[in-house]
Amino acid sequence: MNNIEVDARQVVSMFADLTSRQQRQVYRSALRKGAGILAIETKRQLRQALGRAASSRNWWNGRTLAAGVKSNADRNGEEAKVHIMGDFRLKFFEMGTRVRRTTGSNTASVRGRNPIRRQRVSANRGNINAAHFFRTAKANKEREIFDNMDNLISQSIQRIANRNRR
């Protein structure tokens, strides 16, 4: 890449020369890059907490747990979101679960008659300890994202302005 020095006045004038649609593109791409930083850190923290289980594919649709970390920026370039609800299982690893047990009752239907009810010992399904991978990723990268936002916006302005010169 070329090392070109650009000062703040040039960036402001380049931004003023852009159309309103291109200005929204600038903000949206900067927000998308900032959200991408947090999404990458979240996936890294998830792999650190769960190990190989985070990148192993599930049996019903072949997607990994790490693929459940989603990020998007809205059309107007006002906000970006990173969330872990792309895969419902991530919520359990983030927040943890209490000890889970089955109810212990079982019914078996007999053709045409009243069902037979059997009382059985309830099974222990265990609990999941909270890993808080998303919370730690947010704490680690939040300051860095906000500090780099001006830099990300100026890079986006330069990229879109250079695209228009052609």
C-alpha positions in Angstrom: 0.0 0.0 0.0 1.1 3.6 -0.6 1.9 5.6 2.5 0.0 8.9 1.8 -0.2 11.4 4.6 -3.7 12.9 4.9 -4.6 15.5 7.5 -8.0 16.2 9.1 -8.9 19.1 6.8 -8.4 17.0 3.7 -10.6 14.2 5.2 -13.3 16.7 6.0 -13.3 18.2 2.6 -13.3 14.8 1.0 -16.3 13.9 3.1 -18.1 17.1 2.1 -17.5 16.3 -1.6 -19.3 12.9 -1.2 -23.0 12.5 -1.9 -25.4 11.7 1.0 -25.6 8.1 -0.1 -21.8 7.8 -0.1 -21.6 9.5 3.3 -23.9 6.8 4.7 -21.7 4.2 3.0 -18.7 5.7 4.8 -20.3 5.5 8.2 -21.7 2.1 7.6 -18.4 0.6 6.4 -16.6 2.0 9.5 -19.3 0.6 11.8 -19.1 -2.8 10.0 -15.3 -2.8 10.5 -15.6 -1.9 14.2 -18.3 -4.6 14.7 -16.0 -7.1 12.9 -13.3 -6.4 15.4 -15.7 -7.3 18.3 -17.0 -10.4 16.4 -13.5 -11.8 15.9 -12.6 -11.2 19.5 -15.8 -12.9 20.6 -15.0 -16.0 18.5 -11.5 -16.1 19.9 -12.8 -16.0 23.5 -15.4 -18.7 22.6 -12.7 -21.0 21.3 -10.6 -20.3 24.4 -13.5 -21.1 26.7 -14.8 -24.2 24.9 -11.8 -25.5 23.0 -12.4 -27.7 19.9 -16.2 -27.8 20.6 -16.5 -24.2 19.3 -15.4 -25.2 15.8 -16.9 -28.7 15.5 -19.9 -28.9 13.3 -23.3 -29.8 14.7 -25.3 -32.7 13.3 -28.5 -31.0 12.2 -27.3 -28.2 9.9 -23.5 -28.6 9.8 -22.8 -25.1 11.3 -20.2 -24.4 14.1 -20.9 -22.6 17.4 -18.5 -19.9 16.3 -20.8 -19.3 13.2 -23.5 -18.1 15.7 -21.7 -14.9 16.4 -23.4 -12.3 14.1 -22.7 -8.7 13.4 -24.6 -6.2 11.2 -24.8 -2.4 10.7 -28.1 -0.7 9.9 -28.7 0.9 6.6 -28.4 4.5 7.8 -25.0 4.0 9.3 -26.2 4.9 12.8 -25.4 1.8 14.8 -23.9 -1.7 14.5 -24.8 -4.8 16.5 -22.9 -7.8 17.5 -24.9 -10.6 19.1 -24.5 -14.3 19.9 -28.1 -15.4 19.1 -27.2 -16.7 15.7 -27.0 -20.0 17.5 -29.3 -20.5 20.5 -26.8 -22.7 22.3 -24.3 -19.9 22.7 -26.7 -18.3 25.3 -26.3 -21.3 27.6 -22.5 -21.1 27.4 -22.5 -17.3 28.0 -24.9 -17.2 30.9 -24.7 -20.7 32.3 -27.5 -22.9 33.4 -28.8 -24.2 36.8 -28.8 -27.9 37.6 -31.3 -29.5 35.3 -33.3 -32.7 36.1 -36.2 -34.5 34.3 -39.6 -34.7 36.0 -39.3 -38.5 36.5 -42.8 -39.4 35.3 -43.5 -41.5 32.3 -46.7 -42.4 30.5 -47.1 -45.3 28.1 -50.2 -45.5 26.0 -51.9 -48.8 25.7 -54.2 -49.1 22.7 -57.7 -47.9 23.6 -57.2 -48.1 27.3 -56.2 -45.6 29.9 -52.5 -44.8 29.7 -50.2 -46.5 32.2 -48.4 -44.1 34.5 -45.1 -45.1 35.9 -43.1 -43.1 38.4 -39.4 -43.2 37.8 -36.3 -41.7 39.3 -35.6 -38.3 37.7 -32.5 -38.1 35.6 -29.8 -35.5 36.2 -28.9 -33.6 33.1 -26.2 -31.5 34.7 -25.5 -27.8 34.5 -23.3 -25.6 32.3 -21.0 -23.1 34.0 -21.1 -19.6 32.7 -18.1 -18.8 30.4 -18.9 -15.1 29.8 -16.9 -15.1 26.6 -19.0 -12.3 25.0 -18.7 -10.1 28.1 -14.9 -10.5 28.3 -14.6 -9.9 24.5 -16.6 -6.7 24.9 -14.5 -5.5 27.9 -11.3 -6.3 26.0 -12.1 -4.6 22.7 -14.6 -1.8 23.5 -12.0 0.9 24.2 -10.0 -0.1 21.1 -13.0 0.1 18.8 -14.0 3.5 20.0 -10.4 4.8 19.8 -10.0 3.5 16.3 -13.4 4.8 15.0 -12.0 8.1 13.7 -9.3 6.1 11.9 -11.8 3.7 10.4 -14.0 6.5 9.2 -11.1 8.3 7.5 -10.0 5.1 5.8 -13.5 4.6 4.5 -13.7 8.2 3.3 -10.4 7.8 1.4 -11.5 4.5 -0.1 -14.8 5.8 -1.4 -13.2 9.1 -2.6 -10.6 7.1 -4.5 -13.3 4.9 -6.0 -15.1 8.0 -7.3 -12.0 9.5 -9.0 -11.8 6.6 -11.5 
